[in-house]
Amino acid sequence: MNILIKNCNLISMSNKREKLEKDIDLLIKNGKIENISENINEKVDKIIEAKGKVVMPGLINTHAHVPMSIFRETLDGYNLQDWLEKKIWPMEDKLKKEDIYYASLLSFLEMIKTGCTTINDMYFCGDEIIKAALHSGVRLGTTRTLMDLIGDGAVRLEELENFIKEYDGISEIITLNIGIHGLYTTNAPYIEKCAKLARKYNKIVHIHFLENTKEREDILKSYNVKSPVELIKKYFKGLNVILAHSVKLTKEEIEELSNENVHISHCPVSNLKLGCGIANVSYMMKNGINVSIGTDGQGSGSNLDLFEAMKYTALLQKGILENPKELPAYEVLKMATVNGAKSLGLEDKIGTIEEGKSADLIILNLRTVITTPINNIFSQIVYNIKGTNVETTIINGKIVMENRVVCGIDEHQIYKKCNEIIERIGNV
């Protein structure tokens, strides 16, 4: 479908264009942005009138556990390790493959309705997650989580390699990565094998890293090192690595990591809810580290609304550093778009609205009581916009939601199925 968006306020996030352009038209052909200019007159399949509305790139979530939508609000009363071992893992053991599909559809529905067009997942039963992504039309990066708690690490590695062989290149909206649960759930020989697999298939490494104090202590004890950063440098040299969380990095370790090819996925809501602390992302960015935004799974992050995550990101840095000038709103928008694309190695396709790039974009309605008047549009988006302000979502040139109506998904069936899943597996 060829689409023409008329008369919008454009926030392209491209450093080649003005930060805000008014009364701009966008022509979308064959899934890509063909023309950005004023007064485009061309015959198309669909015209979207966007006068007074904002068009911006779709948001990019760089760390999540897609099927964990069904574990929303199971956390109260637990720390991270106890929550995983006593609550989540026993419930996950009861899941069927079909459950993964419907739980994933629930997350993708939530993404579409809150303006997120790309998500980086870490879970298992990836074939069901991919099936749900193709059904919904969202852009997905996924894996088969690697860990070796009970000596089954070799099986997991084999499963991931077979998964890559089967699904690599299946669709332009699907990418695969090497998802390692964490250094504290593996050992040195196993990490070496994981890194070897990443090099063999030229894949990004996606790993939990220094989420809380106990994890840091466990890594130092298990690996007998002075700093966990030594392990990143030793095993992942030359690889593109996404470190999820990184709450407990010291300033010295941040400076050391700035010389490596690492990206940080900052998950502020999950980190707060789990009592992990607040990552010093301002210092990371000042040292040249690319920092993007993630939500984590909904079990700890509650939801996939990246507008909420952006607000927390900005406020927390200003608060802990006692400096209102930290993280200007436009920089936070970059974290949720441009920086996310760079983390995933997709900056040539998504993250900005530019001619030749994939048409992954959202249309915002700012005509609400909490967004009137608009004194600074970037601040307005970061601090006052909610996912519910997203009116239309387009991914890879396909309209997946228009006027808040999601296309091709039976919402009520998904709700029914997911409620049935929880009734069956029990709230442990």
N, C-alpha and C positions, 0 to 999 in steps of 0.2 A: 504493500500500500504506500502510495506517495502522499505525503502530508504537508500542508502549508500552515504554519502558525503565524498569525497576523498581529502586528501592533503591540508586541509584548515589551515589558521591561526586562532586558537581558542581563543576567549576571553570568558571564561565560566562564569565569575563573581562568581565562587564558591571559598570560602576560603579554600577548600580542594585541590585545584589545583593551578598551576602556573598562574599568571595573563595573560600571553601570552604563548601559545604553538604553535609550528610550525609543519607543515606537519602531521596533525592529521586527523584521519578518525572518522566519527560518523555513527553509525548504528541505524536506527530508525525502530522499529517494533511495530505494533498495537498502534500507536499514541504516543509511549514513546521512550525515548532514552535508547537503550539496551546496547550499548558498545561505549566507547570512548578510542581509542588507535591508535597505528600506524599499518599500513599495514593490515587492516581488509580485509579478502577475504571470502566473503559469497554471495551466490546467492540471489539477491533481484529483486524487480520489477523495480527499477529505480536507476541509478547511477548519481550523480551530481559531476562533476569535479570542485573543488574549489581552484585549485592551484593559489597562489598569492592573494586570496580573504580572507575576514574576516568573520567568523561565530561568532555570538554573540546572547544572548537572545533577543527575541522580546521585544520591549519597552512597558511600561505599563503606561497608562494615567489614573491618579486617580481622575480627576475631569473634567467632560465635560457634555454638554447638546446635545446629539447626533443629534436630528433632526434640530438643529439650523444652520446647514450647509447652509440653504437657506436664512439666515439672515446675511450673510457675508457682512461687510462694510455698516452697517446701523447706525453706532454709531456716526459719526462725528457731533459735535455740541451739544452733550447731556452729562449730568452726568449720573451716574448709575441709580438712582431712576427715573429721567425723561425719560431716554431711555426705561426702563422697562414699565413705566406707560403710556407714550405717544406714544411709537413706537412699542415695541415688543408685549406686551399683547394685544393691539387691533388687530395686525396682527395674533397672535396666535388664537384669538377668531374665525377667519374665516377658520382655518385649518380643513380639513376633515381627517378621519382616514387614507385613502389611501395616503394623503400628508405626513403623519408621516412616512409611510413605505418608500416612495421614498427619502425623505430627509435623512432618516437613512441610506439607501443604499448608498447615496452620501458620507456620512461621513465614512461608512465602506470601501468604495472604496478608499477614501483618506487615511485612516489608513493603509490599506494593501499596498498601493503604497509608504508609507513613513515609513514603518517598525514598526508600532505599532500593537501589536497582542492582547492586552487587553485594554479595556476601561471601566471606571466607570461612569455611566450615571445618570443624574437626570432630569426626564421630566415626561410626561404623555402619555397616550395611549401606555403603555408598551408592549401590545400584538403585536402591529405593529413593534415596535423596535426589539422585540425578533424574530419575523418572518423574519425581514431583517438580523438579526445577523445569524440565522440559514441558510439563503440563502447564505450569503457571507462567513460564516465559522469563523468569528471573535469571540474572547472570550469577553463576555459581563457581566458586573454587572449592574443591573438596578433596578428601583423602580417606584412607583407612588408618585410624589412629594406631600408632606404634608404641608399645610398652612391653615390659617383660617382668611382671610381678611374680608369676608362678611358673616361669620357665617355658612359656608359650610364645616367646618373642619371635622365634624363627618362623612359626606358622603365620604370625601377623605380617612379617616381612614378605613372605611368599604371597599372601593374600593381596597385599598392596601392589606388588609387582604384577600379579595377574590382573588386578583392577586397572592398572595403568595400561597394560597391553590391550585390554578390552575396550576401555572408554576414552583413551587419549585421542583427541581429535574428532570425537563423535559429534560435536556441535561447537560453533563459534562462541556460544555463551557458556560453555563448560570448560574449566581448566582444572588440572590436578596438581597436587603438591605432596610433599613428604611431611606428614603430620606426626610429630613426635610428642607424646603426652608431656613429658618433662624429664629433666635430668634426674630428678628424685625418684622416678618410677622406672629407671633403666640403669644400666651399668656401662662402663667404658667400652668393652668389646661390642656391646649392642649398639651404642652410639656410633661407633666406627662403621658398622654395617649399614646403619641408617644413612649416614653421610655418603657412603659409597653408592647407595641406591640413588640418592639425589644427584650425584655426579653422573651416574650412568645414564639417567634419563633427563638430565639438565632441568631439574625441578627445584622450586623454592622449598626451603625448609620452614615449617611452621611449628613453633614449640612454646609451651608455657615456660615462663622464666621468672624466677624470683617474685612470685606472687605474694608470699608472706614470709615472716621471720623463720618459721619452722622449716619451710622449704629450703631457705638459705642454709640453715644449720645442717639439715640432712645432706645437702649437696657437699658441703665442706667436709663433713664426716665421711661420707661414702667414697668420695674421690680423693680425699687427703690433699686438698689444694688450699691456697691462701685466699683465693677469690674465684667465684663461679665463672667470672669473665675469662679466666684462663682456659676453661673448657670450650667456650664459644670460639675462641681464637685457635685452639688446637684442632678441634674436630671439624669446624665449618669454614675454614679458611677458603676464601674465594667463592663461597656459595652465597646466594641471596637468602637472608634469614629474617623471618618475622618473629620477634620476641614478644609474646603476649604478656601484658601486665608490667613486668619490670619495676615493680613498686619499691623493692628493697635494694636498688642500685645506689651505691654511694657516688658522691661527686667525682671521686678519683676513678671509679669504674666507668662512669659515663664518659669521662675524658678519654679513657682507654678504648672504649667501644667506638668512639667517634672515628677511629682509624680503620674500622672494620665495615664490611658491607652488610650492616644490620639495619633493620627497621623496627620501630617499637609500635605495638598496637596498644593504645591506652584505653582501659576499660573503667572509667571512673565510678560508675554506678555500682557495678559488681564489686569493685575493690572496697567501696564504702560499706556495702551491705554485708560483706564477709569480714569486715573489721581488719582488712589488710593494711590500710593506710592510704597515702596519697602519693602517687609517683611524681617525681620532680621533672615533669615534661618540659617546663620552661628552660631548665638547665640543659636538658637533652637537645632541644632545638637550638639553643644558643651555641652548642658545640657541634652543630651541623648534622645531627642525627635526624633522619626522617621519621616523624611521629604521626601516626594516623589514629583513628578512633574505632573502637570495637564496643560491643555490648556484652560480650560473653554470652553464655546460654541464659535463657529466661529464668532458669532455676535460681540463679544468683543475680542476674541483671534485670529481672522482672519483665522487660520488654525489649523490642528491637527499634524503639524510636530514637533515631540518631539525633533528632533535634533536641531531645531531652539530654542526651549524652554530650552534645556540644555545649549546652548551657552549664552543665556540671563541670565540664573541662575548663571552661573560662573562669567560672566563679571560684573553683578550688585553687587554681594557681594564684589568682589575685589575693585570695584569703590567706593561704599559707605563707606567701611571700610579702604580705601586707603592702601590696603595690597595685593600685588600680590600673596601672599602665601595662601590666603583664597581659600577654595574649590578646591583642586587639581582635575584634570580632572577625575581621576579614581573614586573619591568620587561622582562626578556629574553623572557618568555612573551608579553608585550604586543607586542613587536617581531615575533614570529612569527604573531600573530593579529590583534589590533586594529589595529596600525600598518600591517600589510600590507593589510588591507581598506581603510583610509583612503587609502593610496597609490594603490590601484586605483579609487578612487571607488565602492567597494562596501560602505561601512560601514553602509548602511541594510539590507543583505541578509545579510552574513556577518561573521565576525571575533569575534562573541560569540554566546552561546546565550541568546536572548531570545524571548519569545512574539511571533509575527508574522514572525520572521526565517526565512530558509531553513535547513533542517536539514542543515547541513554540520558533522559532528561525528565524533569518534573515541572509542573505548573502549579504555582502557589497562589492562593486567594488571600490577599492581605486586607480585605474589607471586613474586618471584624472589630469588636469593641476593644480588644487588647492589642490591636496593631494599628490603631488610629490615634493621632496622626503619625506619619512616618517622618521622623527627623533624621534618622540614620538607618538606611535600609539594611545594612549588614548587621548592625546591632539588633535591629528588630527581628531579623531571622534567627540569630543565635539565642536571644533572650526571651522572645515572646511567641515565636512560631511553634506550633505543635504539629505532630504528624497529621492531625486532622485538618490542617490547613492545606494539605496536598490535595489538589483537585483532580489532576491528571498525571498519570505515570506512563512514560514511554520507554521501552527497553529494546535496544537493537532495532529501532525503527517501528516497533510494534506497540500499539496502544494496548496496555494491559489494565488500565483503569481510566475511565473518563467520567467526569462529574461525580466522583466518589463511587461509581459502580464498577466493580472488578469484572473483567471479561473472562468467560469460560470456566469459572469456578463456582461450584455450588457451596456457598458459605455455610448454610445450615447443615448440609451433610457432613462437612468437616467438623463443625462443632459437635454434632451428634456422635461421630466416630471417636473423636478425642475424649469425650466424656465417658464413652463406653470403655475405652482403653484404661483409663484411670480406675474405673469401677472394677475392672478385671484384675489389674496388677496390684491393686491395693495401695493405700497410703501408709507405707511401712512406719 
